[in-house]
Amino acid sequence: MTSRDTEFLSAHASGENWAAVASELADRLQDMPVPPHALAFLYVSEPLADDLGSILTFLRSCLGLEHWVGASGVGVCGSGRAYFGVPAASVLIAPMARDRFHIFEPLQSEDDIDAPEMRAAIARLQPVFGLVHCDPGAVGALKTLPELARIGSTYLVGGVASGERVAPQIADKVVDSGLSGVLFASDVAVQVGLSQACTPIGPIHRITEGRGGIISMIDDRPALEVFREELERDGGGQAIATGRYHVAFMIPGSDTGDFVVRNLMGIDPQNNLMAVSGEFRLGDTIRFVRRDAAAAEQDLRRMLGDVQRRLPGKPRGAIYCSCVARGPHLFGTENREMMIIREELGDLPLTGFYGNGEVCNDRFYNYTGVLTLFV
């Protein structure tokens, strides 16, 4: 890399413990021209969730960078590489003056968005983009997403943190609970791509009866009967309990047929009922989808091609927020998903994590990969 202060830098490492990982990261980054003014992103794998504070303190001291955001994840990733089940961490350093971003501590409710500091930051930055992280135990905080996006007219990306016992986030310090993150000034240019791991297997339907997560009627027909018919046409047969099929809720007003996938939690064959995760309303439109490796790779390459066509030039850096159900569970090996991204976009500074759900725009997704490219 050149010595220009506009370069993004990244590094990733694994080791026996937090000290070994942090030392490796510091050594790699100190060999690079670290800019004097920057925002740093740090993600750690589950085995290091308890040590996130120690890693942050060490890297801040070694690199002389004050401002950090990030989270713990089931896995972490860098360019062409992902880590699962081992102590690992990944860092991206974005050269950026302090007045071009605002880091905020966890929001618990919409009232927190109205706090004077947040209001002042939104008025100053006029943000069109933001990165957020959420505590898995505070899923209610995800309800602040639409309001945060609306007030700032801000496109949000990110994901839900994870950990075996704790799921910390970073907002200049280690925090937990709620929704934390960073808002960027309107002149920070990005391109965002969303890749679904699921392929529709039939037409769009409408929920006509049900409540409390239980769907009883679809298109005025018994819900399970409709689902079984589509499985038969897809060759799924008796595959209801395999976790391969899910329910996708269509995004109102989307001109691209976008949807959010929710898990099929259970069925009641006697009463033809289906239980799904998440809330719904009568009249919501849905379709059934299949999750498999071939569909996931095809859609990932489609998304990367679409993002490339929108780029004004070579991207400077990237953040990738993916689902724990992707990675090796979907692509076969732990590095395959990240290798596809590198094959399509080249070897660029990149960091990211695998969490318990993803954020794109003002919505919460499952089974998706959300890529942000700084341009």
Backbone hydrogen bonds, N-H to C=O, Kabsch-Sander energy under -0.5 kcal/mol:
donor,donor_aa,acceptor,acceptor_aa,energy
7,E,4,R,-1.5
9,L,93,I,-2.0
11,A,91,V,-1.9
13,A,89,A,-2.2
15,G,87,P,-1.7
21,V,17,N,-2.1
22,A,18,W,-3.0
23,S,19,A,-2.3
24,E,20,A,-2.0
25,L,21,V,-2.4
26,A,22,A,-2.6
27,D,23,S,-2.5
28,R,24,E,-2.3
29,L,25,L,-2.6
30,Q,26,A,-2.7
31,D,27,D,-0.9
32,M,29,L,-1.7
34,V,32,M,-1.9
38,A,36,P,-0.5
39,L,94,A,-2.6
40,A,67,H,-2.4
41,F,92,L,-3.0
42,L,69,V,-2.4
43,Y,90,S,-2.4
44,V,71,A,-1.6
45,S,88,A,-2.5
46,E,73,G,-0.9
48,L,45,S,-2.1
49,A,46,E,-1.9
51,D,48,L,-1.0
52,L,49,A,-1.2
55,I,51,D,-2.4
56,L,52,L,-2.6
57,T,53,G,-2.3
58,F,54,S,-2.2
59,L,55,I,-2.7
60,R,56,L,-2.5
61,S,57,T,-1.9
62,C,58,F,-2.5
63,L,59,L,-2.7
64,G,60,R,-1.6
67,H,38,A,-0.5
68,W,66,E,-0.5
69,V,40,A,-2.1
70,G,170,I,-1.4
71,A,42,L,-1.2
72,S,168,P,-1.7
73,G,44,V,-2.7
74,V,354,Y,-2.5
75,G,354,Y,-0.9
76,V,83,Y,-1.5
77,C,352,G,-1.9
78,G,81,R,-2.8
80,G,338,M,-0.6
81,R,78,G,-1.7
83,Y,76,V,-2.6
85,G,74,V,-0.8
89,A,13,A,-2.3
90,S,43,Y,-2.4
91,V,11,A,-3.0
92,L,41,F,-1.9
93,I,9,L,-3.3
94,A,39,L,-3.0
94,A,92,L,-0.6
96,M,37,H,-1.2
100,R,97,A,-2.0
101,F,98,R,-1.0
102,H,183,L,-2.4
104,F,181,G,-2.7
107,L,179,L,-2.4
112,D,109,S,-1.2
113,I,109,S,-0.6
113,I,110,E,-0.7
114,D,110,E,-0.8
114,D,111,D,-0.7
115,A,112,D,-1.3
119,R,115,A,-2.5
120,A,116,P,-2.6
121,A,117,E,-2.1
122,I,118,M,-2.6
123,A,119,R,-2.3
124,R,120,A,-2.1
125,L,121,A,-2.9
126,Q,122,I,-2.3
129,F,184,F,-0.6
130,G,155,Y,-2.1
131,L,182,V,-2.4
132,V,157,V,-2.7
133,H,180,S,-2.8
134,C,159,G,-1.5
135,D,178,G,-1.9
138,A,135,D,-1.9
139,V,136,P,-0.5
141,A,138,A,-2.3
142,L,139,V,-1.9
143,K,140,G,-1.7
144,T,141,A,-2.0
145,L,142,L,-1.7
148,L,144,T,-2.8
149,A,145,L,-2.7
150,R,146,P,-2.2
151,I,147,E,-2.8
152,G,148,L,-1.6
153,S,149,A,-0.7
153,S,150,R,-0.6
154,T,149,A,-1.9
155,Y,128,V,-1.8
156,L,154,T,-0.6
156,L,361,N,-0.5
157,V,130,G,-2.1
158,G,359,V,-1.4
159,G,132,V,-1.5
160,V,357,G,-2.4
161,A,134,C,-2.6
162,S,72,S,-1.9
169,Q,175,V,-2.9
170,I,70,G,-2.6
171,A,173,K,-2.9
172,D,68,W,-2.5
175,V,169,Q,-2.7
179,L,107,L,-1.6
180,S,133,H,-2.4
180,S,178,G,-0.5
181,G,104,F,-1.9
182,V,131,L,-2.5
183,L,102,H,-2.5
184,F,129,F,-2.3
185,A,100,R,-2.8
186,S,125,L,-1.8
188,V,185,A,-2.2
189,A,187,D,-0.9
191,Q,373,L,-2.0
193,G,371,L,-2.5
195,S,369,G,-2.4
197,A,367,Y,-0.7
199,T,290,R,-2.8
201,I,288,F,-2.4
202,G,288,F,-0.6
205,H,286,I,-3.8
207,I,284,D,-2.7
208,T,206,R,-0.6
208,T,217,M,-2.0
209,E,217,M,-1.5
211,R,214,I,-1.6
214,I,211,R,-1.9
215,I,213,G,-0.6
215,I,274,M,-3.3
216,S,209,E,-2.0
216,S,214,I,-0.6
217,M,209,E,-2.2
218,I,221,R,-3.0
219,D,206,R,-2.8
221,R,218,I,-1.4
223,A,216,S,-2.2
224,L,272,N,-1.5
226,V,222,P,-1.7
227,F,223,A,-2.1
228,R,224,L,-2.7
229,E,225,E,-1.8
230,E,226,V,-1.7
231,L,227,F,-2.1
232,E,228,R,-2.3
233,R,229,E,-1.9
234,D,230,E,-1.7
235,G,231,L,-0.6
235,G,232,E,-1.0
236,G,231,L,-3.0
237,G,231,L,-0.8
239,A,236,G,-1.2
241,A,238,Q,-0.5
242,T,239,A,-1.5
243,G,240,I,-0.7
244,R,239,A,-0.5
246,H,289,V,-2.2
247,V,262,R,-2.0
248,A,287,R,-2.9
249,F,247,V,-0.5
249,F,260,V,-3.0
250,M,248,A,-0.5
250,M,285,T,-2.3
251,I,258,D,-2.5
254,S,251,I,-1.9
260,V,249,F,-2.4
262,R,247,V,-3.2
265,M,263,N,-0.9
265,M,275,A,-2.2
266,G,275,A,-1.3
268,D,273,L,-2.3
271,N,268,D,-0.6
272,N,268,D,-1.2
273,L,268,D,-1.7
274,M,215,I,-2.0
275,A,266,G,-3.0
276,V,213,G,-2.7
277,S,263,N,-2.1
283,G,207,I,-2.9
284,D,281,R,-2.3
286,I,205,H,-2.0
287,R,248,A,-2.0
289,V,246,H,-2.1
290,R,199,T,-2.6
291,R,244,R,-3.0
292,D,197,A,-0.9
292,D,290,R,-0.6
296,A,292,D,-2.1
297,E,293,A,-2.7
298,Q,294,A,-2.3
299,D,295,A,-2.3
300,L,296,A,-2.3
301,R,297,E,-2.4
302,R,298,Q,-1.9
303,M,299,D,-2.7
304,L,300,L,-2.4
305,G,301,R,-2.3
306,D,302,R,-2.3
307,V,303,M,-2.5
308,Q,304,L,-2.2
309,R,305,G,-1.8
310,R,306,D,-0.9
310,R,307,V,-0.7
311,L,307,V,-0.8
311,L,308,Q,-0.9
316,R,374,F,-3.2
317,G,374,F,-1.0
318,A,349,P,-1.8
319,I,372,T,-2.1
320,Y,351,T,-2.2
321,C,319,I,-0.5
321,C,370,V,-2.6
322,S,320,Y,-0.6
322,S,353,F,-2.5
323,C,368,T,-0.8
324,V,355,G,-2.2
326,R,323,C,-2.2
329,H,326,R,-1.4
330,L,327,G,-1.1
331,F,327,G,-3.2
332,G,328,P,-1.1
336,R,333,T,-0.7
337,E,333,T,-0.5
339,M,335,N,-2.4
340,I,336,R,-2.1
341,I,337,E,-1.5
342,R,338,M,-2.0
343,E,339,M,-2.7
344,E,340,I,-2.0
345,L,341,I,-2.5
346,G,342,R,-2.3
348,L,346,G,-1.1
351,T,318,A,-1.8
352,G,77,C,-0.8
353,F,320,Y,-1.4
354,Y,75,G,-2.7
355,G,322,S,-2.5
355,G,353,F,-0.6
356,N,160,V,-1.8
358,E,365,Y,-2.0
359,V,158,G,-2.6
360,C,363,R,-2.0
361,N,156,L,-2.1
363,R,360,C,-1.6
365,Y,358,E,-3.7
369,G,195,S,-2.0
370,V,321,C,-2.9
371,L,193,G,-2.6
371,L,369,G,-0.6
372,T,319,I,-2.7
373,L,191,Q,-3.0
374,F,317,G,-2.8
374,F,372,T,-0.5
375,V,189,A,-2.3
